[in-house]
Amino acid sequence: MSALSGMTGFGRADGALDGWSWSVEARSVNGRNLEVRFRGPPGFDALERLAKTSAQARLSRGQVTIGVQAKRPDAATGALKINQAVLDRYLELANALAEEGATPPSADGLLGLRGVLEVPDEDDDAEARAAIEAAIALSLDQALDALKLSREREGSQLRPVIVDFIDRIEAMVAVAEAEAGAQTLAIRERFTRRMTELAPDAPGLEDRIFLEAAALATKADVREELDRLTAHVASARTLLDQPPSGRKLDFLMQEFMREANTLCSKSATTPLTAVGLDLKAVIEQLREQVQNVE
């Protein structure tokens, strides 16, 4: 059985290779569908495709933001290289001038001459860049794994809350079933009182009262609504054990509310109406929690 997962979470992974260092952060919030946004360093365009593919393999819903920050601290110093051939040529010219009385050149003066210091073009080393990209991609996977674990922790906290609401709905349906039994008698008594007040001497009054009361009782019968509510309770319990089920649970909440509304509209007694109103309140609370489920 898969773990129930929420849609809010955070994951981070760091890495370093060949003078490069980077950090990857992945975070998510609620969303009807899966939406992945990526921000990465220049020169690593392929990482966006990798990040989205990796997120889609792990997650099914939520707004996911993935950010990669990468830097190479030694780019300004360690990567510099002296062009010995150019330096030797400058020294040759400087020595010739020194023999004629010119001031010998200083080291910093020589290093500042054009062409003596070179900064290698990092993009020229495709193999090294590919290795860095592959290492960052591994950190992407690690950050997304951490994000998924974070969402599962949220799911583990959501589950008992949702189960409690489902239990409360089930208990309310049982109370409503008990109250529904009094509907027919209440309708008959109410209709009898009205007919007696309006036409006490009408011929065949008792038979007419019986037929009309029976028709009203049929219209006010809430057994179908209660049966469907019981079925919805069973479906909700099943879906909790079949994640990712957030979309299905969200749809089921609409069906719960539809039956509760019909129950209230058909109610002919104050106690049954009270149960129906309480039921609607609990269903709404359950719906708010379900919206956090992946």
N, C-alpha and C positions, 0 to 999 in steps of 0.2 A: 504494500500500500504506500503510495507516494505521500509526502508530507504536504499538508495544507500550507499555502504560501500567501503572504501579503504582497503589496505592491510598493511599499516604502522600504528603502534600505540604502546601504552605503558599503562600498568595498574599495580597498586601496592596495596597490602593490608597487614596490620600488625595485630598481635594478641598476646595474652599472656594467660597462664593458669597454675596454680599449680607450679609456679616458672619458667616455660618455657616461652620464648618469641621468636617470629619468624617474618620474613618478607617474603612476596611472591612477586616476580616481573615477569610480563609476557610482552613480547615485540614481535613484528612481523614485517617482511619486505615482499616485493613482492616475490611471488613464483607461479609456474604454478599449483602446487597441494598443498594440506595441508601436511606440515611436522612439527611434534612436537618434540622438544628436551627438555629433563628434567634433571635438576641437583638438587639433594636433599640431606638432611643430612643422615648420616649412621643410620641404624636401622629403617628407615621409607620407606622400599622398596615398600610398597603398594601404596604410594603416586604417583609414576610414572604412574601406570595404571589409577588411578583416574584423574590425570592431563590430560592425553591424551584423556580419555573418555569425560571429561568436555570440552576440547578444540574442539573436533570433534562435540560436540552438539551445539556449538556456531558459529564455523567458517568453511568455506569451502575451502579457499585457503590461501596460505602464508606460510612463514617459521616462525614458532612460537618457541620461547625459553622461558621456564619457569624455574625459579630458586627459591629454598626455602633455606633460612638460618635460622637455629634454634639453640638456646643455652639455657643453664640452669645455670645462674650465681651462684646459691647457691649450685652447685654440690660439690664444694670443702669445704664448711663450713656447711651450714644449713642441708645438708643431712647426716653429720657425726653423729654417735651414739656411746655412751659409753656402753660397755659390763660390766654391774655392777657386775656380778658374777666373772668375771676374775679380775676386779679391786679389789674386796673384798679379793680375794685370795692373790693378790700381797700385799695388806695392812697388811694382817695377817702375811705374811712372813716378811714384813718390820718391823712391830712392834716387832716381836720376835727377830729380829736382833738388833733393837734399844735397847732392854732390856739388850743385851749383850755388849752395848757400840758403836754400829754402828751408823753412821749419819742417821737421819730420811730422808726418800725420799722426794724430791720436787714434786710439782704438775706436772711440765712439764716433770720431769723424769718418773713419773707414766704413764702419757699419752703417752709417747714414747715407753712404753713396748708393746711387741707383744700381739695382741688380745684385748687390752683395747679399742682402737678406731676401729669402723667398718664403712665401706661405703656400704650402702645397694645396692644390685644389682638392677639397675633400670629395667632390663629386667624381673626380677622376678615378678614385678607388671604388669601383662598383662592388667588388667582392666584400670590402670592409663595410660599406654602407648596407649591403644586404644582410650581413651578419648582425649589425646593430638593429636593423628593422625586425629580424627574426626574434631577437632577444626581447625587444619591446613588445612584440606580438605575444610572446609567452607571458609577459607581465600583464598584458590585456586580459588574457585568459584567467590569470590568477585574481585580478581585480573583479572580474565578472563572477568568478566562483565565490568570492567573498561577498559580493552583492547578493547572489542567489541565497547563500547561507543566511545573510542578514534578513532577507525577505521571508525565509522559512521560519526564522525565530519569531518574526512578527506573526506569521500564520499560527505558530504554536500558542501564542498568546490570544489570538482571535478565536481559536477553536472552542475553548470552554465557554467563552462569552456567547458565541453563536449557539452552541448546544443548549445553554441555559435558556435562551430566548425560545428555542424550538420546544423545549420541555414545557415552558410556560404556555405556549400556544396550544400544545397538546392537552394540557390540563384545562385550559379555557374551553376548548372544543368539547371536552367531557362534561363540563358544567353546562354548556349551551345545549347539549343533547338532553340533559336532565330537565332543563327549563323548557325545552321545546315540547315536551310531553304535555305541558299545561296549556299549549296554544289553542288546541281545538276546543277545550272546555271554556276558555276565556272568550273566544270568538262567539261561541254559541250563547253564552250568558249575555254578552254585550248586544248581540243582534236581537235576542229575545226581548231584552229590556226596551230597545228602541222600537221594535215592531209593536210591542204591547202598548207603549206610550202613544204611538202614532195611530194605530188601528186596532184598538182592543176588541172590537166586535166583528172584525172581518171574518167571513166564513173560511174554514180550512186554514186558519192561522198557524196552528201547530205544525201541520205538514209543510206549509210554506217556510216557516222558520227553520225546520230541519233541512230542507233542500238548499235554502240560501246560505245557511250556516256551513253546510257541508262544502258548498262551492267556495265560500270565503276561506275555509280552512285549507282547502286544496291549494288555493293561490298562496296562502301563507305558510305552506309546508316548507320547512328549512332542512329537511333531511338530506336533500341532494347537496346543498351547500356544505353541510356538516361532513358528509361523506367525502366531498372533494377536499375539504380542509384536512381531513384525516389522511387522505392520499398525498396531499402536498407535504405534510409533516414527514411521511415516510420517504418521499422523494428528496427532501432537504437532507435527511440523515444519510441517504445513499450518496448524494453529491459531495458531501463532506469527505467521503472516503474515495472519491474519484477525481482528485484535482488534476489539472487546473479546471475549476468549475465555476469561477466567478461570474461569467456571463450567464450561465444557466441558472445559477442561484438568483441573480439579479432579475431575470425573467420570472422565476418562480415567485419572487416577492410581489410582482404585479398580480399574479394569479391569486395569491393569498389575499391581497387587498380587495380584489374583485369579489371574492366569496364573502369576505367580512362585510363589505358594503351591502351586498344583497341580503345577507343575514339581518342587518340592521333595518333595511327597508321593509322586510317581510315580518319583522317582529311585531307581535300583538301584545306583548307583556313587558312591563317595566324591567323586571329582572333580566329577561333575554336581551333587551336593548342595552342594558348596562354591560352585560357580558360582551356584546358585539362592539361597543365603543372601546372597552378595555382591550379587546382583541386587536382592533385597528391600531391602538397606541403601541402595543407590543410589536406588531408587524412592522410599523414604521421604524421602531428602534432597531429591529432585526435588519431591516433594509439598509440602514445607515452603516451597520457593521459589515454587511455583505459587500458593500461597495468598496471595501478595502481588500477583498479577496481576489487573488489573481485568477 
